[in-house]
Every structure is written in structure tokens, then in C-alpha cells.
Amino acid sequence: MGIAIEEENHYGFRLSDELILLRDQIRRFMREEVKPIEDTLPHDAIGCGREDRIRLRAMAEAMGLTRLTVPEEYGGNPVSAMARAVIAEESSKCRLGGYAPALGAFGGGPPNIIWGGTPDQIERYGIPCVEGKMRAFVAITEPTGGSDPRNNISTRAERDGDEWVLNGRKMWITGAEGADFGILFARTRDGTAEAPPEITAFIVEPTFFGINFNEIKVIRALSPYEIILENCRVPVGNVLGTVGQGFGVAQSWLVDARIPYAAGCIGMAQEALDMACGWVKQRPTRDGMLADKQAIQWMIADSEVELRAARMLVYDAASKVDAGQSGKVDASICKLYGTETAGRVVDRAIQMFGGMGVAQEMPLERWYRELRVKRIGEGPSEVHRMVIARDKLRNTNGGVYFS
């Protein structure tokens, strides 16, 4: 199943020998450990049983593939952005890929932004997440929209002595069910003509007074939640970072997450295309195999070209982050193109399989639903187009013939 080093140019980007070994190690793990468990689960399962989860996590721990975004001083095994992209792509090549890559074997750890907290916050919330004793969520989006969080966040926080009082609603919050705490963003000062609104990040717990959760059924198996805040009281010590600087905290977290997010989508789509190629080569028609048909070959060609391009964009963004450059626009480019490409590729794979493509004995229809959500999560496609266009307009004078 491994790919020799000299074949790596097939993907248009030369990975290091170490990353190739890492990729092949994860492929073996997925084939030999994850898939046999996944084959026993219901089609829309969102995880495996406790015993299997513990065993997989122990194996991942032994391979040094857990706590990948946790600083070393807190017990982590931090890896490069490029390594995280490789891991995300390979670990998403399973039926639960969109919800629980590798059945959660490589998961764990809090949102990265917690490491910008105080020593007390890290001790109370960050370390227990690393140890697997706590789980967290991040709440930005609201009913008024999440595409422009700085201006659309209407949830308000007002200081009252040693507490902040929060009122408002958050929507489409993944992972809120059963979480031990969350990082929630609220407005602490309205904007003016000269300055945008101030947004502050708060660490909230489900046991705090005035906070309630409602499940929202959606197209995929994993439900997001609505969070209702009615005079929710949060201790002053639970402000994450500086009051009024929460938008910067959110931006750093979002940029860091978008590269592996796109890579995971590419992983599902690549597996779908490979499955379809295997199918059409053995599917007979009246005058030859299905693979002999030009219509099928064009679908395969378009999918392969788009996936190679999407992967290169992910690798390019990751390499810039690893070089210490700003990855905001590059992350938007790979998230936009990666999620939209993956949706098209899985759609073509379903078409090539015909009726079997939408059968629940296959993972394709589940990936199709998940990838539809991926075009909205981590910022919808339209917002990323806006970010990319604004950057291009700001940094381009008009070329040689018009300036």
C-alpha cells in the first residue's frame, strides 16, 4: 500500500522522506486497525466503542501520533503544518472520516487557543484535555451569521463585579454535546465609525448559571447544537486573553484549522475516486468494461486533475506556515478549493457506481453529505472568495499593460 519515494512526483509535490514514512505508517494503521473496527459499526455511527477507542489511542500514542497540536511543555508531540496535512488526509480515508478521522485515534487536546491563556486556565482546562479527561468546543457562529464574526456577533457580555454576564445565542456548534467546557466569543463593546466592535473570548462551562444546549438535526449524522445564554454568569478569571482582543484569538485558531480541514476533505475524495476506478475496471457493459467509456474516463481525468491541484494548494499553504509566513490567504485558498473539489469528486464517484453509489453499504453517500457541510464549516466558500479577492485587489496594481 506504500508508495515508493521516487513515485512521489505523481502528486506534484515532493514530500520529505520522513513525511512519506509517516504517510505510509498511517495508511497501514488505517487498513489494519481502523477499517476492521469500522466495518462492524452502523453506517451513520459517529464513533466506536470504548474498548476499541482506548486500544486505538494506545497504539497511536505508541507511534507518537497523539496530541499533535499541544506544546511539548504540556505533554504534546507537536508536528509541522505539513505533517498535520498528511495525517489529516490519510486518517480521513474511512467511512467516519468527516466526523472522526481514524476513529478518533489521533484526536485529543483542547482548541489551540487555550495555550494563550493564563497558567491557571491551562492547568484547569488545557492539561485535562491533553490527558483525555475533558473535552471542549468553540462557539463563534450565531443566528445572525458567522461569516463576519467581528461584526455579526451580537451575544453581549457586561461586567458585573467579579463576573461577566452573557446574553445571546450561538448556533451550529459542533462538539458541544457532553463537552466539559467551551471557548465562546461575545461582544464587550459596540463598534464606532472609527473602530470595529470589541470581541472577547470566554471559557464557559455547561454547569454555569444561565447556559442551555439544544440539539439541531442536520444533513449529517453528527448534530451541532444551539447554545442559549440567559444572564449566564462567567467568572472574570475565565476571560481568555485580553478583553476586546477575542477576534484576534479566533482568527489564529481558524487559520490553523483550515489546512488540515481541507486535507481531510481531499482524503475522502481521493478514496472515493480510487474506489470508483476499481469498480469501473471490473464492471462489464454490452461492449466492454465501464472503464472503456469516454464519459467515465473524463470524469476520472477531471477528478484526478482537481485533486492533484487541491493537494498542492494544501501543501503550499502548510509549507508557508512552517516557514513562519502568514497563512491566512493561503489557508482560505486551500479550504475553498479543497472542499469544493472534494464535493465534485465524490459526486462523480457516486455517478460512476450508479445505484450502488447511494447504497448505505458504501461510504460514498455519507461522504457526500459530510462534504456538503464542509463547504460551510470553517467559513463558507463565499467568505473565502471575499478574503482572496480583497487580498488580490490590495496587492495588485494592474499588471504590465494596465497600471
N, C-alpha and C positions, 0 to 999 in steps of 0.2 A: 504493500500500500504506500510505502515511502517513495518519494521522488528523488532521483539522483541529483546531485548538486549541478551537474552540467546541464540538466534539463530546466533549470530554474528560469532561464531567459524566456521560456514558454509563457511565463506570466508577465513579462515586460519589465521586471524589476528584480535586481539581483539581491536576494537576501543573504545575510551572512551565514557562514557555516553553522554557527550556534543557533540561529533562528530556524534554519532548516531542520536541525536535530530536534529543536523544541516542537516544531510543527508536526514532524513525524511521530514524536512521542505522544502528542495529544491525539493524533489520528489512531494510533494503536489503542490508546486508552478508550477512545470513543467506540471503536469497533469491538474490543474485547471485554470491556467492563460496563459501559453505559448502555449500548444497544440491547444486550440480553435482558437487562432490567426493564428498559423502556418497552420492549416487546410484550411484557406481562401487564402493562398498565392500560387503563381505559384510554380511548382515543383523545379525550379532552382533559386528561389528567394535568395537573399543574405542578406535580412533584411526585417523588417516590416515597416509600415507607421509611420510617425512622431508622431501622436497622441498615437498609441499603444506603441511606443518606450518610450515616455515620461511617460506614465502610468506605464509601467513595471519597468522603472528605479525608479519611485517614490515608488513603492511597495518594490523593492529591497533595496532602501535607508532606508525605514521604518524598514526593517528586519536587517539592519546593514550589508548588503552583497554587498556593493559597495566600490570601492577604496581599495581593499584588499591588494595591494602591495605598498600603499602610506604611508609614515611615519605619525605618529599622528600629529607631529608639522605642517604638511602641510594639515591637514584636512582628513587624511586617517583613515581606520579601518583595520590596519594590522593584519593578522592571520598567523598561523603556516603553514609550508610547508605541513603538513599532512592535515590541513583543506583545503588548496588550492587544494590538490589532490582529496579530497572527493567532493568538489564543482565542480571541472572540470569534474569528471566522471559523476555526476548526471546531470549537466547542459548540457552535450553533448548528452543526450538521446532524441534528437529531430532531425527532418529532416535537419535543418540547423546547426546541431551540429559541423561540421567541420569548418564552417565559422563564425557562430555567436551563440555560446552556450547561451541557454536561450534567444535567440533573442537579445543578447547584454545587457540584463538587469543588469548583474553583471560587465559589462565592464567599461571602462573609466580609465583615468590615463595614464601618459606617460610611456615609457620604463623605467624600474627601474634605469638604469644607469644615468638618468638625475639628480638623487639625489646626485650624486657625483660631480655635477657642482658647479659653483660659486653662491653666493646669487643672483646675477643679472640674471644668466641663469635660476635659479629655479623660480625667480619672473616672468621672461618674457615667459618662456616655460613650466615649470613644473606645476605651480599653475593654469594657464588657462586650461591645460589638465585635472586637477583634477576637475575643475569647469565645464567641458564639453564644453568649448569654443574653444578648439583647439584639433587637432588630429595629431599623429606623426607616423613615420615609422623608421625602422632601415635598413641601406643598407651596407651589407658586401660583398655578393657574386658578382663575376664578370664573364665575358665570359670565362676567363681562368680557372674558377673553384672556388668553395667556400669551398672545403673540407679541405684545409690547408690555412686559411686566412692569416696567418703571412707571408707565402712565395708566395702565389698566388695573393695577392693584388698588382695590377700594377697601379691603379689610383694614380697619383702623386700630391703632394701638395708642392708648393715652396713659401717661404716667400717673400713678396714684400711690404716693408714698414709696414703699419698698416693693411695689408691684406695678406691672403694666396690665391694663385692661384691654382685651382684644374683642372686637366685634366684626363679624363678616362671614363670608363663605368661601371655601376652596372647593374646586371641582376637579374630577378626573385624576385623583391622587392614587397612583399605583403603590401597592405595598403597605397601605395604611392599616389594613385588617391585621389585628394581632401584633402590631408593632409596639415597641416599648417607648419610643419617643419619635418626634419628628422635628424637622427644621422648617419653620413656617415663616413666610415673609408678609409683613404688614406695613402700611403707610404710617409714618410717625410725624410727617409734616406735609401739607399740601404744597404743590408747586406754584411758582410765580412766573411772570413773563421773563424773568432773568434766570430762573433756576428750576430744574425739574423737581418733582416730589421726592421727599426723603423716604427711602425704604429701609427697614431694619429687619434683621433675621433674628428669630426667637426659637429657642429649644422648648418644645411643648411636650407634655406627657398626656396620654389618654385619661389619666386619673385627675387631671386638673379640673377645677370647677368651671362649668360653662362650655365644655367641649363635647361634641357628639359626632358620630360617624354613621353615614348611610351608604349602603352598597348601591352601585349603579351597574345594571346589567348592560353589557355591550356585545359587539360582534364576536369577540374572542372569549375563551374560557375564563381567563383571569379578569375579575371585576375590579375596576377602580372604585374610589369612594368619594363621597361628598363629606366635607368637614364643616360643621356649623359651629361658629363661635358666638356665644351669647354672654357677654360680660365675663369672658374667660380670663382668669387671673393667673399671670405668669410672673414668677419672681424676677426682680431686677437682675439677679445673678445669672439668669438664663438668656440674656441678650448675647447673641453670637457675634463677636467682633464689636465694631463701634456703632453706636446709634446713628442712623442715617446712611450707613455705608453698606447696607444689605444688598443693594443691586450689584455692586462690585463682587460681593461674595457669591451671588447667584451666577454671574457671568463666568467666573473662573470655574465653577463646578460644571456648568453647561458645556463650555468649550472642551473640557477634559473628557466629558462623557460621550461626545458626539462621534469621535473617531472610532472607538470600539463598537458603538451603536451601529454605525454604517457597516463596519466589518462583519458584524453578526448577521446583518441582512444579506450580505454577499455570500456568506457561508450557506445559509438556507437556499438561496437561489442557485448556487453552484451545485449543491447536492441534487436539487430538482432537475437541473439540466443534465447532470450525469445520469440520473435515473431515466430520464426521457431518452437519452441516447442509447442506453442499454435496451430499453423497451422497443424502440423503432427498428433496431437491428434484428430483432427476433420476431417481429410482428409481421406475418405474411399478408399479402394482398393478392388480388387476382393475377397481377402480372409483376411479381417481385416483392421485395420487402418494403415496408413502410419507409425505411430509411432511404430508399431509392427515389422517393418522390421529391421533386424540386421544392414544393411548398414546405415540406418538412425540413429540407436542407437549409432553406433560407431562414426559417425560424431558429434553427440551431446556430447558423452563422451569426445572425443578429445578436443572439443571446451571448455567444462566446465573445464577440467583439465588445459588447457593452459591459460584460463582467470584467474583462481584462482592463478596460478603461476605468471602471469603478474601483477596482483593486489598486490601480496605480494612483488614483486620487487619494485613497486612504493612506497608502504608503507615503505619498508625498507629504500629506498633512502630518503624519506621525513623525517623519524624519525632520520636519521643520520644528515641531515641538521639542524633539530630542536635542535639536541644535540650539535650543533656547530662544527661538524666534516666536513671535506672536502667531498663534494658530487659529485665531478667531475666524477669519475669512476662509481659510483652508478647511477648517472643520465644517463650516457651512456648506462649502462646495462638495465635500465627500459625503456629508449627510444627505444633501439634496439628491445628488446623482445616485448614490448608493441605494437609498430606499426606493426611489422611483424605478431604477434599473431592476432591482430585485423583484418588484411587483410585476414588471413586464415579463421577466424571465419565467417566473412561476406560472403566470397566466399562459404563456406559450407551452410550458411543460404539461399543464393540465389539458390543453388543446391536443397535444400530441398523444396523450394517453386516452383521450376520448372519455367515455363514460367512467372508466376506471379512475380517471384523474380526480373525480369528485367523490369517489367512494371513500368511506371512512377507514377502510383497511389500508389506505395510502395516506402519507402525511401531507400531500400536496394541498388539499383544501384547507387544512389547518394553517399551513404556512401562508396561503393566500389571504386568509382572514387576518393573520397576525401582521403581514406586511402592509395591509391596508391601514392598520393602526399606526404602523411605523412612519408613515408619511405625515402623521400629525404629531406624534410624540417627539420630544426633544426639539420642538419648534416646527411648525408646519412648513411645507415646501415653499409657500408664498413668502413667508418671512425670510427664509434663507435666500430666496431670489432678491429680495429687497436689500439684504445685507451685502450680497455680492455685487449688485448693481451700484449701490451707493459707493462702495469701495472703488469700483472701476471708474465711476464718474469723477470721484475725488482725486484719483491718481493718474488720470489720463488727460492730456491736453488737446488731443485731436489728431495725432499721427503726423506723417510726413507731408501729406497733401492738404491737410486742413488743420491749422493750429492757431 
